[in-house]
Amino acid sequence: MAIRLSRPSPRIWLALLLVILGAVLTFIEQRDTRTPGPIPRDSAGEPDFYLEGVTLTRFDEKGRPHQRLVTPRLVHIPDDDSTRAETPKARLLDSDGDLWLANGKEGTLGAGGNRLVLRGDAHLESPGEGWQLDTEILHVNTVTNHAWSDSEARITQPPQRMRGDRLDAWFDDDLMRLTGNVHGFHPTKDQAP
């Protein structure tokens, strides 16, 4: 004699389907979880923390955001109280609210975050003015809005271009100065494209 089981109800099928779907989604989510990279090593010492996928925002005394730094990895070294950033991209506002963009292959924020040093193809531009600056190492004091480079700097504002051994730029004053072996190309109106 054969025992015949009754057919499961639609509620049981629905519950079984939800359990299977949950198991599949859990498996997929666990596969997509990013594992942190290796702990960064630095000649300045052992890091006390590092963050990945970072956007840092600083606010002025009126509570308005005026500086932003975006980086895939930020590492803090307590021995010299500095913070290292990989391929940082900075957005800075001067006292008039004009935008300045800066980036480099590496960056270092000094103690208190008031000094930013960009190394390796450091780039600074003023989108509103249409000029850009390229150098190897760029220092930016985020309190005084002064940027400088002691390495060769190239400034372009098409069709003009200049280079010099040292650069100083004051964001708030819209002033830039090249010194040391300065060369440039400034076409006259009839030479301009």
Salt bridges, closest charged atoms under 4 A:
ASP42 OD2 - ARG84 NE 3.34
GLU46 OE2 - ARG41 NH1 3.05
ASP48 OD1 - HIS76 ND1 2.81
GLU52 OE1 - ARG34 NH2 3.38
GLU52 OE2 - ARG73 NH2 2.57
ASP60 OD2 - ARG64 NH2 3.06
ASP80 OD2 - ARG84 NH2 3.55
ASP81 OD1 - HIS76 NE2 2.99
ASP121 OD2 - LYS105 NZ 3.25
GLU125 OE2 - HIS123 NE2 2.93
ASP134 OD1 - HIS123 ND1 2.69
ASP150 OD1 - ARG166 NH1 2.10
GLU152 OE2 - ARG154 NH1 3.70
GLU152 OE1 - ARG163 NH2 3.20
ASP165 OD1 - ARG163 NH2 3.03
ASP168 OD1 - HIS146 NE2 2.84
ASP168 OD1 - ARG166 NH2 3.34
ASP168 OD2 - ARG177 NH2 3.67
